[in-house]
């Protein structure tokens, strides 16, 4: 495979980094040192190696970034090949992250990409703190929400509740749906985080169960019948996993039977995936446009060669071409990117009692909690070896476990629910101990 010429590849980059401009950031200092620092020190994580992730990985490598990592839990399927250009027919069945990293490194000299074939939840929180910028190429609201909470968990505030700049973990988020797409910049504590604007994502379309069970009229009805009704009838007690190929194949086969029974055409495996996962078919050109916008914003953040997007760009290519930038406002009371929920406690409360309070707290409702303080594991639900090592802490007081500090921040990773769906989340809690020197009056949010 041919390798791009390095000098020609950096020509356009040099125009941005080697000379001053009117739109640059306040700390921008043009010169070859900036380009060299970008290539040597900037470390970017790409989350997702699908249609958008492939484009993004390639664009970042061509934009001067040399230290990249990519994480994706999926394997390549035949249906991916029409738009995920880094993959070939012989790659079907292989991990997307590994093949994408290999192809980009073959094509672009000097780039080092580390692939991670796993779930984003499988990585320790500290793993994400290693990167200067996190770029998202995801098709899932839940995955975006998780990465958002991880990045916001690193954010610290000073005594006046102003974010400390050195703790801000920038996120560049891209998303596409058919001929539509968005690119956004999230600077936790400064711009709206994902949770601040969760209302931008419409709820998933749901079909009446009576229609699915009695009068199906479309291929989607047949698929949802197999997914929501038939699966529970046959696999009572076994949760359906949309990321398990065998589970998806079973739903597809059952949907075919249902469609044949009612004379309904159009059930395909790719449609089954789309309906079950609420995925709208991707368009390669949309991925390319949104990826270019995301790569440019990543370069802006890393070098300050220009002011960043403020803060949400939308693209619509379904009828002509329309782009618009909207500046959304941050929710100052956001549970994710805000200073954290204040909880006032007695010094005698044990770690076990604290965990019980988290389940009862009206704003949290956190179960199966793992708790860390300043990087130290106070209690971990998993893996079993860590659970056993930290189990003895449950009977100890949280005050002693936190080094007898009058107040400090703890991070809690657990399970909560929204709209009858359970999902993993991270929460930042500002724990204050009553009756300890240095503590001012604060609103009580739980305790005793």
C-alpha positions in Angstrom: 0.0 0.0 0.0 1.4 3.4 -0.9 2.5 5.7 1.9 1.6 9.5 1.8 4.5 11.9 1.4 5.2 13.6 4.8 6.2 17.0 3.4 3.1 17.4 1.2 0.9 16.1 4.0 2.0 18.8 6.4 1.8 21.7 3.9 -1.8 22.7 4.7 -1.2 22.1 8.4 1.8 24.4 8.3 -0.5 27.2 7.0 -2.5 27.0 10.2 0.3 26.5 12.7 3.3 28.5 11.4 1.7 31.9 10.9 -0.5 34.2 13.0 -4.1 35.0 12.3 -7.1 37.0 13.4 -9.2 34.1 14.8 -6.5 32.4 16.9 -6.8 31.5 20.5 -5.2 33.8 23.2 -2.3 31.4 23.8 -1.5 30.6 20.2 2.2 30.8 19.4 2.9 30.0 15.7 6.0 28.1 14.8 7.4 24.7 14.0 7.6 23.9 17.7 3.8 23.9 17.9 3.6 21.4 15.0 6.2 19.2 16.6 4.5 19.3 20.0 1.2 18.3 18.3 2.9 15.3 16.8 4.9 14.4 19.9 2.7 15.1 22.9 -1.0 15.4 21.9 -2.8 12.1 22.7 -6.3 11.5 21.4 -8.7 8.7 22.0 -11.3 7.9 19.3 -14.3 6.1 20.7 -16.0 4.0 18.0 -14.6 2.5 14.8 -17.7 2.4 12.7 -18.6 4.6 9.7 -17.9 7.8 11.5 -15.0 6.4 13.6 -13.1 5.2 10.5 -13.3 8.6 8.9 -12.3 10.3 12.2 -9.3 8.1 12.7 -8.1 8.8 9.2 -8.7 12.5 9.4 -6.9 12.9 12.7 -3.9 11.0 11.4 -3.8 13.3 8.4 -4.2 16.4 10.6 -0.9 16.0 12.3 -1.8 13.8 15.3 0.6 10.9 15.8 -0.5 9.4 19.1 -3.9 7.9 18.7 -5.9 5.1 20.3 -9.2 3.7 19.3 -11.7 1.6 21.2 -14.6 -0.4 19.8 -16.4 -3.6 21.0 -17.7 -4.7 17.6 -16.5 -7.1 14.9 -16.7 -6.3 11.2 -19.9 -7.5 9.4 -20.6 -7.7 5.7 -23.2 -4.9 6.0 -20.4 -2.5 7.2 -18.4 -2.6 4.0 -20.5 -0.2 2.0 -19.5 2.8 4.1 -16.7 1.8 6.6 -14.0 2.2 4.0 -11.1 0.8 6.1 -12.5 -2.7 6.0 -12.4 -5.4 3.3 -14.3 -8.6 2.7 -11.5 -10.7 4.2 -11.8 -8.6 7.4 -15.3 -9.8 8.2 -15.4 -11.2 11.7 -12.3 -9.4 12.9 -12.4 -6.6 15.5 -13.1 -3.2 14.0 -10.6 -1.3 16.2 -7.7 -3.6 15.3 -8.3 -3.5 11.6 -9.0 0.2 11.5 -5.7 0.9 13.4 -3.7 -1.4 11.1 -5.1 0.2 7.9 -4.5 3.8 8.9 -0.9 3.0 10.0 -0.2 1.2 6.7 -1.5 4.3 4.8 0.0 7.1 6.8 3.6 7.0 7.9 4.7 8.0 11.4 1.3 7.5 13.0 1.0 5.1 16.0 -2.4 3.8 16.8 -3.2 1.5 19.7 -6.5 -0.5 19.3 -8.7 -1.6 22.1 -11.2 -4.4 21.4 -13.5 -4.1 24.3 -16.5 -2.3 25.9 -15.9 1.2 27.0 -17.0 0.2 30.5 -14.3 -2.4 30.6 -11.6 0.2 30.9 -10.7 1.8 34.3 -11.6 5.4 34.6 -8.0 6.4 34.8 -7.5 5.0 31.3 -9.5 7.9 29.9 -7.6 10.5 31.9 -4.4 9.6 29.9 -5.8 11.5 26.8 -5.7 15.2 26.1 -8.9 15.0 24.0 -11.6 12.3 23.5 -13.3 12.2 20.1 -16.6 10.3 19.8 -17.8 8.5 16.7 -20.7 6.7 18.4 -24.3 5.7 17.4 -25.6 5.2 20.9 -27.0 7.6 23.4 -26.0 5.4 26.3 -22.4 5.2 25.2 -22.2 9.0 24.7 -23.7 9.5 28.2 -21.1 7.1 29.8 -18.1 8.8 28.2 -19.6 12.2 29.1 -19.8 11.2 32.7 -16.3 9.8 32.7 -14.8 13.0 31.3 -16.9 15.2 33.7 -15.7 13.1 36.6 -12.2 14.5 36.2 -13.5 18.0 36.5 -12.6 19.9 39.7 -13.9 23.2 41.0 -12.3 25.8 43.2 -13.8 27.2 46.3 -15.8 29.7 44.3 -17.3 26.9 42.2 -15.3 27.8 39.1 -13.9 24.9 37.0 -10.2 24.4 37.3 -8.8 24.6 33.8 -6.2 21.9 34.2 -8.9 19.4 35.0 -11.1 20.0 31.9 -11.2 17.0 29.6 -12.4 18.2 26.2 -14.8 16.0 24.2 -15.5 16.4 20.4 -18.7 14.5 19.6 -20.0 13.7 16.2 -23.1 11.8 15.1 -24.9 11.0 11.8 -28.4 9.8 10.9 -28.8 9.3 7.2 -28.3 12.7 5.5 -28.2 14.6 8.8 -25.4 15.0 11.3 -24.0 17.0 14.1 -20.6 18.0 15.5 -20.2 19.5 19.0 -17.5 20.6 21.4 -17.9 19.8 25.1 -15.6 21.6 27.5 -16.9 20.3 30.9 -17.7 23.1 33.3 -17.7 25.7 30.5 -20.0 24.5 27.7 -23.0 22.2 28.0 -22.2 18.6 28.6 -24.2 15.8 26.9 -26.5 15.5 29.9 -27.2 19.3 29.8 -28.7 18.8 26.3 -30.1 15.3 26.5 -33.4 16.7 25.3 -31.8 17.1 21.8 -32.1 13.4 21.3 -35.7 12.3 20.6 -37.1 9.3 22.3 -37.1 6.0 20.4 -40.3 5.2 18.4 -42.3 2.6 20.2 -45.1 0.5 18.6 -48.3 -0.5 20.5 -48.0 -4.1 21.7 -51.5 -4.9 20.4 -50.3 -4.0 16.9 -47.2 -6.2 17.1 -49.2 -9.1 18.5 -52.3 -9.0 16.3 -52.1 -6.7 13.3 -48.5 -6.2 12.1 -48.4 -4.1 8.9 -44.7 -3.5 8.3 -41.3 -5.3 8.5 -40.5 -3.2 11.6 -43.6 -4.6 13.3 -42.5 -8.2 12.7 -39.0 -7.5 14.0 -40.2 -5.8 17.2 -42.7 -8.7 17.7 -39.7 -11.1 17.7 -37.7 -8.8 19.8 -40.2 -7.7 22.5 -42.7 -10.5 22.6 -41.4 -13.8 21.1 -38.0 -13.5 22.8 -39.5 -13.4 26.3 -41.9 -16.3 25.5 -39.0 -18.5 24.4 -36.2 -17.2 26.6 -38.0 -16.3 29.8 -35.5 -14.8 32.3 -32.7 -14.4 29.7 -32.0 -10.8 28.9 -31.7 -10.0 25.2 -28.3 -8.6 24.3 -28.4 -6.5 21.1 -24.6 -6.8 20.8 -24.7 -10.6 20.8 -24.7 -11.8 17.1 -26.5 -15.1 18.1 -29.3 -13.1 19.8 -29.7 -10.8 16.8 -29.7 -13.7 14.4 -32.5 -15.4 16.4 -34.7 -12.3 16.3 -34.0 -12.0 12.5 -35.1 -15.6 11.9 -38.3 -15.2 14.0 -39.1 -11.9 12.2 -38.8 -13.7 8.9 -41.3 -16.3 10.0 -43.7 -13.6 11.3 -43.4 -11.7 8.0 -44.1 -14.8 5.9 -47.1 -15.6 8.0 -48.7 -12.1 7.3 -47.3 -11.7 3.8 -45.1 -8.7 4.7 -41.9 -8.1 2.7 -38.7 -6.3 3.6 -37.3 -8.0 6.6 -33.5 -8.1 6.3 -30.7 -8.7 8.8 -29.5 -5.1 8.5 -33.0 -3.8 9.1 -33.4 -6.0 12.1 -30.2 -4.5 13.6 -31.5 -1.0 12.8 -34.9 -1.5 14.4 -33.6 -3.3 17.5 -30.7 -0.9 18.1 -32.7 2.2 16.8 -30.1 2.8 14.1 -30.8 4.9 11.0 -28.8 3.8 8.0 -25.6 5.8 7.6 -24.5 7.6 4.5 -20.8 7.7 3.7 -20.7 11.3 2.5 -22.4 12.4 5.8 -19.8 10.6 7.8 -17.1 12.3 5.8 -18.5 15.8 6.4 -19.1 15.4 10.1 -15.7 13.7 10.6 -14.0 16.7 8.9 -15.7 19.1 11.3 -14.8 17.0 14.3 -11.2 16.6 13.3 -10.9 20.4 12.7 -12.3 21.1 16.2 -9.9 18.6 17.7 -7.0 20.4 16.0 -8.3 23.8 17.3 -8.5 22.5 20.9 -5.0 21.0 20.7 -3.2 24.0 19.1 -5.5 27.0 19.6 -4.9 27.8 15.9 -8.5 29.1 15.8 -11.4 29.6 18.2 -13.4 26.5 18.8 -17.0 25.9 17.7 -19.5 27.4 20.0 -20.8 24.9 20.5 -23.2 22.7 18.4 -23.1 22.4 14.6 -25.9 20.7 12.7 -25.8 19.5 9.1 -28.7 18.6 6.8 -28.1 17.3 3.3 -31.4 15.7 2.6 -32.7 18.6 0.6 -29.9 20.7 -0.7 -27.3 21.7 1.9 -28.0 23.4 5.3 -25.6 24.0 8.2 -26.2 25.9 11.3 -24.3 26.6 14.6 -26.3 27.0 17.8 -24.8 28.1 21.1 -26.6 26.1 23.9 -26.3 27.1 27.5 -24.9 24.9 30.2 -27.2 23.7 33.0 -25.5 25.1 36.1 -27.3 22.5 38.2 -26.4 19.5 36.0 -25.7 16.4 38.1 -22.9 15.4 35.7 -20.8 18.5 34.9 -21.7 20.6 37.9 -19.7 20.9 41.1 -21.3 17.7 42.3 -24.2 16.9 44.7 -23.5 18.0 48.2 -24.1 15.4 50.8 -23.7 16.2 54.5 -22.8 13.2 56.8 -22.0 12.4 60.3 -18.4 11.3 60.9 -19.7 8.0 62.3 -21.4 6.8 59.1 -19.9 3.6 57.6 -19.1 3.0 54.0 -21.9 0.4 53.9 -24.4 2.9 55.3 -23.2 5.5 52.8 -23.9 3.1 49.9 -27.4 2.5 51.3 -28.0 6.2 51.3 -27.0 6.4 47.6 -29.8 4.0 46.7 -32.3 6.1 48.6 -31.1 9.5 47.5 -33.9 11.0 45.3 -31.4 12.6 42.8 -29.1 9.5 42.6 -30.9 6.2 43.1 -27.5 4.5 42.6 -27.2 0.7 43.2 -24.2 -1.6 43.0 -21.9 1.3 43.7 -18.1 1.3 43.4 -16.5 4.2 45.3 -13.2 5.9 44.8 -11.5 8.8 46.6 -8.5 10.6 45.1 -7.7 7.5 43.0 -8.0 5.1 45.9 -10.6 2.3 45.7 -12.7 2.4 48.8 -15.0 -0.3 47.5 -15.2 -2.0 44.1 -18.1 -4.3 43.0 -15.9 -6.0 40.4 -13.7 -7.8 39.5 -14.1 -10.3 42.3 -10.5 -10.0 43.5 -10.9 -6.2 44.0 -14.3 -6.8 45.7 -12.7 -9.1 48.1 -9.8 -6.7 48.8 -12.1 -3.8 49.5 -14.9 -5.6 51.3 -13.4 -5.0 54.8 -13.8 -1.2 54.2 -17.6 -1.5 54.3 -17.6 -1.6 58.1 -15.2 1.3 58.4 -16.3 4.9 58.7 -16.2 7.0 55.5 -14.6 9.8 57.5 -11.6 7.7 58.3 -11.4 6.2 54.8 -11.2 9.7 53.4 -8.3 10.6 55.6 -10.4 12.5 58.2 -10.8 15.4 55.7 -13.6 17.8 56.7 -14.9 17.8 53.1 -13.8 16.3 49.7 -15.1 14.8 46.5 -15.7 11.1 46.0 -16.6 9.4 42.7 -19.3 6.8 42.5 -19.7 4.3 39.6 -23.0 2.4 39.8 -26.3 1.6 38.1 -29.3 3.9 37.9 -32.5 3.8 35.9 -34.3 6.2 33.6 -37.5 5.6 31.6 -37.5 2.0 33.0 -34.1 1.3 31.5 -31.0 0.6 33.7 -27.6 2.0 32.7 -24.2 2.6 34.1 -23.3 6.0 35.3 -20.6 8.0 37.2 -21.5 10.6 39.7 -19.4 13.1 41.6 -20.4 13.7 45.2 -19.2 16.6 47.5 -19.1 14.9 50.9 -19.1 17.2 53.9 -18.8 15.9 57.5 -20.8 17.7 60.1 -19.2 19.1 63.2 -15.6 19.1 61.8 -13.5 22.2 61.8 -13.3 23.9 58.4 -16.9 23.0 57.4 -19.3 25.8 56.7 -23.1 25.5 56.7 -24.3 23.6 53.7 -27.6 22.3 52.6 -28.2 18.8 53.9 -28.8 16.3 51.1 -28.7 13.1 53.1 -26.9 11.7 56.1 -27.3 10.4 59.6 
